[in-house]
């Protein structure tokens, strides 16, 4: 028993209603390691039903061609319902994820509603353009929804990641078939139910439960899916690209892994830097793609900064995600915690110094201590691999050139942080850092949804959030008429 007053159904959501199906995948609580429920695994037939429902809904509702303000009103009504259910949605988020309910209620859930409102406002503000042509012709660019978007979301921020995909796709006039992570399935299911209550035509959002190898492959390979949007690991993103290429070319947005550096120069505000470095790795126990897991510090301030970080890291206390007050988050699964520990222990065996942490908390559930590792080489797995846990490496540099050499990563280019009091240096180095996002004298996203997010190199293709995300859900057509 999960001791929870909201149902945790073993069901898909297709054509506006729950479709119960046999349990196939157990869902565990990372706070306790105990089973809390189960979900079905959608095969190709179930995914086909969802795609058919999406196409039928687009045709019968005229969603993509209706007055843009009418579409926006429905999305605003949906956001209102999400806000009204902030408390139960937060508990639903917390029961199987690493997100504390106390944080999710005022953060994740409200941010999701904000994102939907943000994208709703693009509906009547973007679209088409007249272009200069000779007087003997008339040229313009029209834009149109793709049709059905196939979306796959990760487990680390389940409800807000669903908002990233659903908000721009629906505002742009599309329908969506979405697969949440099999580890954190239920808030996406509830979002879909609330959308119908808000007046959204049934079938515009279809939620299929399952895993990547079966359900995810069925979505990305389906001929009725017009575009794919995925957030997750680089390895999974590569598999999706391969599957799409095998079944037929279609556009995709991929927000993938990262191994983001935070560069701290001797002229920074040291207390601010310590606060930001802490905030750059410890939220959600380091389980977020832009985590600043590589700390690069000028040698003259390294000892003072390391001492501040050790003091901060020692203050974290784990707590069940359903506790009244938010505590340090659990690792999503015992398997993932074992992987984190194996990388830490391998670094120690190779001569690295564990400045703090380096082991699991002694308690029920999957909780790993905040860990800082010094004395690593550029070839250590602790430096090269995305750990996805509360683990950061601590390296020193002598000058800008050495800092940039250490900051470069052969694979990833998702985000970077830069701490300096020199504006010229900040502008100079933001140009050189190979990352889709650079934060200066801060670290982490704000609630300015206008700023797009996405990576360079193997950290992804395309953008989520911002105007770019809305436009990525529309395709253009060039028209030229001889007069």
MARSEVO-267507 format. One line per field, with one value per residue (C-alpha): residue number from 1; residue in one letter; z, x, y. Coordinates in nm, 2 decimals. Each point is the difference from the previous one (the first is absolute). Example, Ala and Ser with C-alpha at 12.3 -4.5 7.8 and 13.67 -1.06 7.14 Angstrom:
<nodes>
n	(1_2)
res	(A_S)
w	(0.78_-0.07)
u	(1.23_0.14)
v	(-0.45_0.34)
</nodes>
This chain:
<nodes>
n	(1_2_3_4_5_6_7_8_9_10_11_12_13_14_15_16_17_18_19_20_21_22_23_24_25_26_27_28_29_30_31_32_33_34_35_36_37_38_39_40_41_42_43_44_45_46_47_48_49_50_51_52_53_54_55_56_57_58_59_60_61_62_63_64_65_66_67_68_69_70_71_72_73_74_75_76_77_78_79_80_81_82_83_84_85_86_87_88_89_90_91_92_93_94_95_96_97_98_99_100_101_102_103_104_105_106_107_108_109_110_111_112_113_114_115_116_117_118_119_120_121_122_123_124_125_126_127_128_129_130_131_132_133_134_135_136_137_138_139_140_141_142_143_144_145_146_147_148_149_150_151_152_153_154_155_156_157_158_159_160_161_162_163_164_165_166_167_168_169_170_171_172_173_174_175_176_177_178_179_180_181_182_183_184_185_186_187_188_189_190_191_192_193_194_195_196_197_198_199_200_201_202_203_204_205_206_207_208_209_210_211_212_213_214_215_216_217_218_219_220_221_222_223_224_225_226_227_228_229_230_231_232_233_234_235_236_237_238_239_240_241_242_243_244_245_246_247_248_249_250_251_252_253_254_255_256_257_258_259_260_261_262_263_264_265_266_267_268_269_270_271_272_273_274_275_276_277_278_279_280_281_282_283_284_285_286_287_288_289_290_291_292_293_294_295_296_297_298_299_300_301_302_303_304_305_306_307_308_309_310_311_312_313_314_315_316_317_318_319_320_321_322_323_324_325_326_327_328_329_330_331_332_333_334_335_336_337_338_339_340_341_342_343_344_345_346_347_348_349_350_351_352_353_354_355_356_357_358_359_360_361_362_363_364_365_366_367_368_369_370_371_372_373_374_375_376_377_378_379_380_381_382_383_384_385_386_387_388_389_390_391_392_393_394_395_396_397_398_399_400_401_402_403_404_405_406_407_408_409_410_411_412_413_414_415_416_417_418_419_420_421_422_423_424_425_426_427_428_429_430_431_432_433_434_435_436_437_438_439_440_441_442_443_444_445_446_447_448_449_450_451_452_453_454_455_456_457_458_459_460_461_462_463_464_465_466_467_468_469_470_471_472_473_474_475_476_477_478_479_480_481_482_483)
res	(X_X_X_X_X_X_X_X_X_X_X_X_X_X_X_X_X_X_X_X_X_X_X_X_X_X_X_X_X_X_X_X_X_X_X_X_X_X_X_X_X_X_X_X_X_X_X_X_X_X_X_X_X_X_X_X_X_X_X_X_X_X_X_X_X_X_X_X_X_X_X_X_X_X_X_X_X_X_X_X_X_X_X_X_X_X_X_X_X_X_X_X_X_X_X_X_X_X_X_X_X_X_X_X_X_X_X_X_X_X_X_X_X_X_X_X_X_X_X_X_X_X_X_X_X_X_X_X_X_X_X_X_X_X_X_X_X_X_X_X_X_X_X_X_X_X_X_X_X_X_X_X_X_X_X_X_X_X_X_X_X_X_X_X_X_X_X_X_X_X_X_X_X_X_X_X_X_X_X_X_X_X_X_X_X_X_X_X_X_X_X_X_X_X_X_X_X_X_X_X_X_X_X_X_X_X_X_X_X_X_X_X_X_X_X_X_X_X_X_X_X_X_X_X_X_X_X_X_X_X_X_X_X_X_X_X_X_X_X_X_X_X_X_X_X_X_X_X_X_X_X_X_X_X_X_X_X_X_X_X_X_X_X_X_X_X_X_X_X_X_X_X_X_X_X_X_X_X_X_X_X_X_X_X_X_X_X_X_X_X_X_X_X_X_X_X_X_X_X_X_X_X_X_X_X_X_X_X_X_X_X_X_X_X_X_X_X_X_X_X_X_X_X_X_X_X_X_X_X_X_X_X_X_X_X_X_X_X_X_X_X_X_X_X_X_X_X_X_X_X_X_X_X_X_X_X_X_X_X_X_X_X_X_X_X_X_X_X_X_X_X_X_X_X_X_X_X_X_X_X_X_X_X_X_X_X_X_X_X_X_X_X_X_X_X_X_X_X_X_X_X_X_X_X_X_X_X_X_X_X_X_X_X_X_X_X_X_X_X_X_X_X_X_X_X_X_X_X_X_X_X_X_X_X_X_X_X_X_X_X_X_X_X_X_X_X_X_X_X_X_X_X_X_X_X_X_X_X_X_X_X_X_X_X_X_X_X_X_X_X_X_X_X_X_X_X_X_X_X_X_X_X_X)
w	(0.00_-0.09_0.27_-0.25_-0.06_-0.38_-0.23_-0.17_-0.30_-0.22_-0.31_-0.31_-0.09_-0.36_-0.17_0.32_0.24_0.21_-0.17_0.27_-0.10_0.18_0.23_-0.16_0.17_0.37_0.13_0.31_0.25_0.01_0.35_0.13_-0.27_0.03_-0.27_-0.03_-0.31_-0.36_-0.35_-0.34_-0.28_-0.33_-0.30_-0.37_-0.01_0.30_-0.14_-0.33_0.18_0.16_-0.33_-0.16_0.28_-0.04_-0.37_0.04_0.27_-0.23_-0.29_0.20_0.23_-0.25_0.27_-0.23_-0.20_0.26_0.10_0.19_0.30_0.04_0.02_0.25_0.22_0.03_0.10_0.26_0.14_0.02_0.18_0.25_0.09_0.04_0.25_0.18_0.05_0.10_0.33_-0.12_-0.32_0.22_0.21_-0.31_-0.14_0.33_0.06_-0.27_-0.10_0.17_0.03_0.36_0.01_0.19_-0.29_-0.28_0.13_-0.02_-0.27_-0.25_-0.03_-0.01_-0.25_-0.22_0.00_-0.08_-0.29_-0.15_0.03_-0.15_-0.31_-0.03_-0.06_-0.31_-0.17_-0.15_-0.01_-0.23_-0.35_-0.36_-0.18_-0.32_-0.19_-0.25_-0.36_-0.34_-0.06_-0.25_0.28_0.36_0.24_0.36_0.26_0.17_0.31_0.12_0.28_-0.06_0.10_0.26_0.23_0.17_0.33_0.25_0.34_0.27_0.37_0.17_-0.03_-0.13_0.01_-0.12_-0.28_-0.12_0.00_-0.22_-0.26_0.02_0.03_-0.33_-0.19_0.09_-0.03_-0.35_-0.10_0.03_0.18_0.22_0.08_0.31_0.19_0.35_0.17_0.13_0.34_0.03_-0.20_0.18_0.00_-0.38_0.00_0.23_-0.22_-0.29_0.21_0.10_-0.36_-0.10_0.31_-0.12_-0.34_-0.21_-0.26_0.10_-0.18_-0.03_0.29_0.01_0.27_-0.07_0.29_-0.05_-0.04_-0.26_-0.19_-0.06_0.03_-0.08_-0.32_-0.10_0.03_-0.18_-0.28_-0.06_-0.35_0.15_0.23_-0.18_0.23_0.31_0.32_0.26_0.32_0.15_-0.03_-0.30_-0.05_-0.01_-0.24_-0.23_0.00_-0.08_-0.30_-0.12_0.03_-0.18_-0.28_-0.04_-0.02_-0.20_0.04_0.22_0.20_0.37_0.30_0.23_0.34_0.12_0.26_0.13_0.21_0.06_0.13_0.25_-0.03_0.30_-0.03_0.27_-0.04_0.08_0.30_0.19_0.21_-0.30_-0.19_0.28_0.01_-0.37_-0.03_0.28_-0.18_-0.33_0.11_0.31_-0.09_-0.07_0.12_-0.32_-0.22_-0.26_-0.35_0.05_0.34_0.04_0.08_-0.10_0.23_-0.15_0.25_-0.01_0.21_0.22_0.14_-0.02_0.36_0.13_-0.25_0.08_0.37_-0.06_-0.22_0.26_0.26_-0.22_-0.11_0.36_0.07_-0.22_0.17_-0.20_0.04_-0.15_-0.30_0.17_0.32_0.11_-0.05_-0.30_0.06_-0.21_-0.29_-0.05_-0.30_-0.23_0.04_0.18_-0.33_-0.08_0.34_-0.05_-0.33_0.17_0.28_-0.25_-0.18_0.33_0.13_-0.33_0.02_0.36_-0.12_-0.27_0.26_0.03_0.33_0.14_0.17_0.14_-0.04_-0.21_0.12_0.05_0.30_0.26_-0.02_-0.19_-0.37_-0.26_0.14_-0.09_0.19_-0.16_-0.14_-0.11_-0.17_-0.05_-0.17_-0.31_-0.35_-0.31_-0.09_0.32_-0.04_0.27_-0.24_-0.33_0.09_0.09_0.35_0.06_0.38_0.27_-0.10_-0.13_-0.09_0.12_-0.23_0.01_-0.28_-0.02_-0.28_-0.25_-0.26_0.24_0.12_-0.35_-0.07_0.31_-0.08_-0.35_-0.01_-0.29_0.01_0.18_-0.04_0.19_0.25_0.18_0.29_0.02_0.32_-0.03_0.08_-0.34_-0.26_-0.28_0.10_0.04_-0.35_-0.15_0.15_-0.06_-0.37_0.04_0.22_-0.20_0.16_-0.09_0.32_0.20_0.34_0.14_0.37_0.05_-0.09_-0.10_-0.19_0.10_-0.06_-0.31_-0.24_-0.29_0.03_-0.21_0.12_-0.20_-0.05_-0.24_-0.12_0.14_0.25_-0.24_-0.31_0.00_0.29_0.28_0.16_-0.16_-0.33_-0.16_0.16_-0.14_-0.35_0.02_0.01_-0.32_-0.36_-0.27_-0.36_-0.27_-0.24_-0.32_-0.22_-0.34_-0.05)
u	(0.00_0.12_-0.20_-0.11_-0.34_0.03_-0.04_0.32_-0.16_0.15_-0.14_0.07_-0.19_-0.13_-0.27_-0.09_-0.04_0.20_0.05_0.09_0.25_0.18_0.29_0.34_0.25_0.03_0.05_0.21_0.04_0.36_-0.06_-0.06_0.07_-0.34_-0.25_-0.28_-0.18_0.04_-0.07_-0.06_0.24_-0.14_0.10_-0.02_-0.37_-0.08_0.23_-0.19_-0.33_0.14_0.13_-0.34_-0.18_0.23_-0.06_-0.38_0.00_0.19_-0.24_-0.33_0.09_0.18_0.25_0.28_-0.21_-0.23_0.02_0.34_-0.16_-0.25_0.29_0.17_-0.31_-0.01_0.36_-0.04_-0.30_0.22_0.27_-0.26_-0.10_0.36_0.05_-0.31_0.12_0.36_-0.01_-0.12_0.21_0.31_-0.08_-0.06_0.34_0.18_-0.13_0.22_0.25_0.29_-0.19_-0.10_-0.38_0.08_0.21_-0.22_-0.31_0.15_0.25_-0.04_-0.38_-0.04_0.29_-0.19_-0.30_0.21_0.16_-0.34_-0.12_0.33_-0.04_-0.38_0.09_0.20_-0.31_-0.11_0.34_0.21_-0.07_0.10_0.16_-0.02_0.33_0.14_-0.05_-0.03_-0.33_-0.09_-0.03_-0.12_0.21_-0.08_0.10_-0.29_0.05_-0.20_-0.01_0.18_-0.29_0.08_0.30_0.16_0.14_0.21_0.08_0.25_-0.05_0.20_-0.27_-0.30_-0.27_0.20_0.16_-0.34_-0.08_0.30_-0.13_-0.38_-0.01_0.17_-0.14_-0.36_0.03_0.14_-0.31_0.13_-0.12_0.24_0.07_0.22_0.18_0.11_0.28_-0.11_0.15_-0.21_-0.32_-0.30_0.02_0.00_-0.31_-0.17_0.10_-0.17_-0.32_0.00_0.04_-0.33_-0.16_0.12_-0.17_0.28_-0.13_0.03_0.28_0.23_0.21_0.05_0.22_0.15_0.18_0.30_0.38_0.24_0.09_-0.37_-0.22_0.25_0.12_-0.37_-0.05_0.31_-0.03_-0.38_-0.07_-0.29_0.23_0.10_0.27_0.18_0.10_0.21_0.18_0.24_0.34_0.23_0.01_-0.37_-0.01_0.24_-0.23_-0.30_0.19_0.09_-0.36_-0.14_0.25_-0.09_-0.38_0.00_0.14_-0.18_0.11_0.09_0.09_0.25_0.09_0.28_0.27_0.25_0.32_0.00_0.30_-0.01_0.30_0.09_0.26_0.20_-0.20_-0.34_-0.22_0.11_-0.31_-0.23_0.21_-0.03_-0.37_-0.04_0.23_-0.20_-0.33_0.15_0.05_-0.21_-0.37_-0.18_0.32_0.18_-0.26_-0.04_0.15_0.17_0.15_0.34_0.19_0.35_0.13_0.30_0.16_0.29_0.28_0.02_-0.35_-0.04_0.06_-0.24_-0.27_0.04_-0.04_-0.32_-0.14_0.08_-0.19_-0.30_-0.01_0.02_-0.34_-0.21_-0.23_-0.21_-0.37_-0.29_-0.14_-0.34_0.14_-0.16_0.33_0.22_0.32_0.29_-0.14_0.04_0.17_-0.27_0.10_0.24_0.15_0.08_0.14_0.23_0.12_0.07_0.20_0.20_0.12_0.10_0.18_0.18_0.13_0.12_0.18_0.18_0.13_-0.26_-0.08_-0.35_-0.04_-0.34_-0.27_0.09_-0.26_-0.37_-0.19_-0.06_-0.38_-0.29_-0.04_0.25_0.19_0.35_0.22_0.10_0.34_0.30_0.30_0.34_0.31_-0.16_0.14_-0.19_-0.03_-0.16_-0.36_-0.10_0.10_-0.11_-0.33_-0.33_-0.05_-0.35_0.05_0.12_0.36_0.23_0.37_0.23_0.29_0.23_0.14_0.27_-0.14_-0.28_0.15_0.04_-0.36_-0.13_0.20_-0.15_-0.35_0.00_-0.17_0.03_-0.37_-0.22_-0.09_-0.32_0.08_0.28_0.04_0.25_0.08_0.20_-0.01_0.15_-0.26_0.24_0.11_-0.36_-0.09_0.32_-0.04_-0.37_0.09_0.25_-0.18_-0.16_-0.34_-0.36_-0.05_0.26_-0.09_0.22_0.02_-0.30_-0.08_-0.32_-0.32_-0.23_-0.37_0.06_-0.15_0.10_0.36_0.04_0.19_0.19_0.35_0.29_0.19_-0.15_-0.21_-0.28_-0.18_-0.24_-0.14_-0.26_-0.16_0.00_-0.14_0.22_-0.20_-0.32_0.14_0.15_-0.36_-0.09_0.12_0.02_-0.11_0.13_-0.26_0.07_-0.28_0.05_-0.24)
v	(0.00_0.35_0.18_0.26_0.14_0.04_-0.30_-0.13_-0.17_-0.26_0.16_0.20_0.32_-0.02_0.20_0.19_-0.29_-0.24_-0.34_-0.25_-0.27_-0.28_0.09_-0.05_0.23_0.05_0.35_0.04_0.28_0.14_0.12_-0.35_-0.25_-0.14_-0.08_0.26_-0.11_-0.12_0.12_-0.18_-0.02_0.14_-0.21_0.11_-0.07_0.23_0.27_-0.03_0.05_0.32_0.13_-0.07_0.18_0.30_0.02_-0.04_0.28_0.24_-0.07_0.02_0.29_0.22_0.08_0.10_0.23_0.16_0.36_0.03_0.18_-0.28_-0.25_0.23_0.02_-0.38_-0.01_0.28_-0.19_-0.32_0.20_0.13_-0.36_-0.10_0.28_-0.09_-0.36_0.11_-0.19_-0.34_0.02_0.07_-0.31_-0.20_0.12_-0.07_-0.36_-0.16_0.27_0.17_0.33_0.10_0.09_0.31_0.13_-0.13_0.17_0.35_-0.07_-0.28_0.01_0.38_0.02_-0.25_0.22_0.30_-0.18_-0.09_0.36_0.13_-0.22_0.07_0.37_-0.09_-0.14_0.34_0.17_-0.22_-0.12_0.07_0.29_0.19_0.01_0.24_-0.11_0.18_0.18_-0.27_-0.26_-0.04_-0.20_-0.10_-0.26_-0.18_-0.22_-0.30_-0.25_-0.33_-0.21_-0.26_0.05_-0.30_0.10_-0.19_0.15_-0.10_-0.09_0.29_0.28_-0.19_0.26_0.30_-0.21_-0.09_0.37_0.06_-0.24_0.05_0.38_0.10_-0.29_0.07_0.38_-0.05_-0.20_-0.36_-0.31_-0.20_-0.36_0.01_-0.27_0.10_-0.20_-0.33_0.10_0.32_-0.05_0.14_0.38_0.00_-0.22_0.25_0.29_-0.17_-0.05_0.37_0.11_-0.16_0.16_0.33_-0.04_-0.13_-0.24_-0.36_-0.18_0.30_-0.13_-0.38_-0.15_-0.35_-0.17_-0.22_-0.02_0.12_-0.32_-0.09_0.31_0.27_-0.19_-0.04_0.38_0.11_-0.25_0.05_0.14_0.21_0.19_0.32_0.12_-0.13_0.19_-0.17_0.09_-0.25_-0.15_0.04_-0.38_-0.02_0.30_-0.18_-0.31_0.22_0.16_-0.35_-0.13_0.31_-0.04_-0.37_0.06_0.33_0.35_0.24_0.31_-0.03_0.21_-0.17_0.14_-0.23_-0.05_0.24_0.03_0.36_0.20_0.29_0.23_0.20_0.28_0.17_0.33_-0.15_0.06_-0.31_-0.04_0.04_-0.25_-0.26_0.05_-0.04_-0.30_-0.17_0.09_-0.12_-0.36_-0.08_0.06_-0.32_-0.18_0.10_-0.17_0.27_0.03_0.34_-0.09_0.18_-0.32_0.13_0.28_0.18_0.24_0.24_-0.14_0.31_-0.04_-0.38_-0.08_0.27_-0.10_-0.37_0.07_0.19_-0.28_-0.27_0.20_0.04_-0.36_-0.12_0.18_-0.22_-0.25_-0.25_-0.03_-0.19_0.19_0.01_0.15_0.34_0.18_-0.06_-0.19_-0.12_-0.20_-0.38_-0.15_-0.13_-0.37_-0.23_-0.09_0.36_0.06_-0.31_0.16_0.33_-0.17_-0.21_0.31_0.17_-0.31_-0.04_0.36_-0.07_-0.31_0.20_0.24_0.27_0.16_-0.01_0.34_-0.09_-0.27_-0.30_-0.24_-0.06_0.14_-0.27_-0.01_-0.16_0.10_0.11_0.30_0.09_0.25_0.33_-0.08_0.21_-0.16_0.17_-0.13_-0.14_-0.01_0.10_-0.37_-0.11_-0.13_0.25_0.28_-0.16_-0.17_0.15_-0.13_0.13_0.02_0.23_-0.03_0.27_0.01_0.28_0.10_0.30_0.22_0.28_0.22_0.04_-0.23_-0.29_0.07_-0.03_-0.31_-0.17_0.13_-0.16_-0.34_-0.25_-0.09_0.25_0.36_0.06_0.28_0.19_0.24_0.29_0.19_0.32_0.37_0.09_0.08_-0.02_-0.34_-0.11_0.11_-0.14_-0.35_-0.03_0.01_-0.27_-0.25_-0.28_-0.01_0.07_0.20_0.21_0.15_0.28_0.06_-0.24_-0.36_-0.16_0.09_0.28_0.02_0.22_-0.26_0.22_-0.13_-0.32_-0.30_-0.25_-0.13_0.00_-0.30_-0.33_0.19_0.03_0.14_0.29_0.19_-0.03_0.30_0.35_0.12_-0.27_-0.28_0.14_0.04_-0.35_-0.13_0.18_-0.07_0.26_0.00_0.25_0.13_0.20_0.12_0.16_0.29)
</nodes>
